[in-house]
Amino acid sequence: MSGLFSALGALWAWVQYALDPLCGPVGIFSFLPASSIVSCGATGWGDEIALGVKVTLSLSIATLPVGLLIGFAVALGMQSREGSLRLAAGIYTTIFRGLPELLTLFIVYYGVQMGIQAILALFGYDGRVEINAFFSGLFALAVVFSSYCSEVLLSAFRAIPSGQYEAGAALGLRPGRTMRLIVVPQLIRIALPGLGNLWMNLLKDTALVSVIGLSDILRQTGVAAKVSKEAFFFYLLACGLFLALAVISSFGIGFIDRWSKRSEASR
C-alpha cells in the first residue's frame, strides 16, 4: 500500500511539473538563460516564484467554495422569517464587512491559536500550539468573502419573482427541490457578475497571507527582492503575475456567463 501511495505521489508531482506554466517543460521561465535572475534551477528565483503562484491559486480556489457556502447560508438567514436568524446574519455581515481584511487575518491566526492553547491548558497540556498558516488564511479570507457574497446573493434572491417558488409548490416539489431545481440556477445567473468581482478581490486579498509566513506570490517576490537587491524588478514581476491571473479569470468568468445564458440565447 505504501508503494502505491509513493507511486501516486510521484505521478502527482510529475503532473504538477508538466503543467507548471512558469518552470514546467514549456514554462515561461524555462526558456530563459541559466544566468537569468528568474531562471529555473539553483541559479535563479524561478522555482520559488512558481511555488508562490501555486500557493496563491491553491488558496484562492480552496477559499471560493467555502466562502460561497457560508455566504449562501448567511443570505438564507438574512431573508428568514425567524428574527434571530436575521439578526445573527446581519451581525455577521456587519462585523466582517467592517473589519479590515488584514485585521481579520491576524485575529484568526493568533486568536484561534490562543483559544486552542487555552482549551488544551484546561486539560493539562502546556505545549505550544502552531496553527497552519494556509488554513488560517483560508478561513479568514472565507469569512470576509462570504460576508460580501451574502449581500450579492441576497440581491439575487430578491430579483427572483415569488411566483417561481409558487410554481415549484404547484408542481408538488418540496422546498429543498424547488430551491435546487428552480431557484439556484436563476440565482447563479443573476449573481454571477457580482461574484466575478468578488473572485477578483479574493485573488488580490491572498497577498495578505504573506504576513503570516505563507509562501505566496508577494512573499516569494519579496524575499527575492531583498536577497537580490532588485526590488523594483521583482515587485513589478508580482504585479504582472497578479494581472495575468486577473486576465485569465476574466476570460473564465466571461465563458461561464455565456454558458449560463445559453438557454436564453436559444429562445
Secondary structure as the mmCIF struct_conf table of DSSP 4:
data_model
#
loop_
_struct_conf.conf_type_id
_struct_conf.id
_struct_conf.beg_label_comp_id
_struct_conf.beg_label_asym_id
_struct_conf.beg_label_seq_id
_struct_conf.end_label_comp_id
_struct_conf.end_label_asym_id
_struct_conf.end_label_seq_id
HELX_RH_AL_P HELX_RH_AL_P1 SER A 2 LEU A 19
TURN_TY1_P TURN_TY1_P1 PRO A 21 CYS A 23
BEND BEND1 GLY A 24 GLY A 24
TURN_TY1_P TURN_TY1_P2 PRO A 25 VAL A 26
TURN_TY1_P TURN_TY1_P3 ILE A 28 ILE A 28
HELX_RH_3T_P HELX_RH_3T_P1 PHE A 29 PHE A 31
BEND BEND2 LEU A 32 LEU A 32
TURN_TY1_P TURN_TY1_P4 ALA A 34 SER A 35
BEND BEND3 SER A 36 SER A 36
TURN_TY1_P TURN_TY1_P5 ILE A 37 VAL A 38
BEND BEND4 CYS A 40 GLY A 41
TURN_TY1_P TURN_TY1_P6 ALA A 42 THR A 43
BEND BEND5 GLY A 44 TRP A 45
HELX_RH_AL_P HELX_RH_AL_P2 GLY A 46 MET A 78
TURN_TY1_P TURN_TY1_P7 GLN A 79 GLN A 79
BEND BEND6 ARG A 81 ARG A 81
HELX_RH_AL_P HELX_RH_AL_P3 GLY A 83 GLY A 98
BEND BEND7 LEU A 99 LEU A 99
HELX_RH_AL_P HELX_RH_AL_P4 GLU A 101 PHE A 106
HELX_RH_PI_P HELX_RH_PI_P1 ILE A 107 GLY A 111
HELX_RH_AL_P HELX_RH_AL_P5 VAL A 112 LEU A 122
TURN_TY1_P TURN_TY1_P8 PHE A 123 GLY A 124
BEND BEND8 GLY A 127 GLY A 127
HELX_RH_AL_P HELX_RH_AL_P6 ALA A 133 ALA A 159
BEND BEND9 ILE A 160 ILE A 160
HELX_RH_AL_P HELX_RH_AL_P7 SER A 162 ALA A 170
TURN_TY1_P TURN_TY1_P9 LEU A 171 GLY A 172
HELX_RH_AL_P HELX_RH_AL_P8 PRO A 175 THR A 178
HELX_RH_PI_P HELX_RH_PI_P2 MET A 179 VAL A 183
HELX_RH_AL_P HELX_RH_AL_P9 VAL A 184 ASP A 205
HELX_RH_3T_P HELX_RH_3T_P2 THR A 206 ILE A 212
TURN_TY1_P TURN_TY1_P10 GLY A 213 GLY A 213
HELX_RH_AL_P HELX_RH_AL_P10 ILE A 217 SER A 228
BEND BEND10 LYS A 229 LYS A 229
HELX_RH_AL_P HELX_RH_AL_P11 ALA A 231 SER A 260
TURN_TY1_P TURN_TY1_P11 LYS A 261 LYS A 261
HELX_RH_AL_P HELX_RH_AL_P12 ARG A 262 ALA A 265
TURN_TY1_P TURN_TY1_P12 SER A 266 SER A 266
#
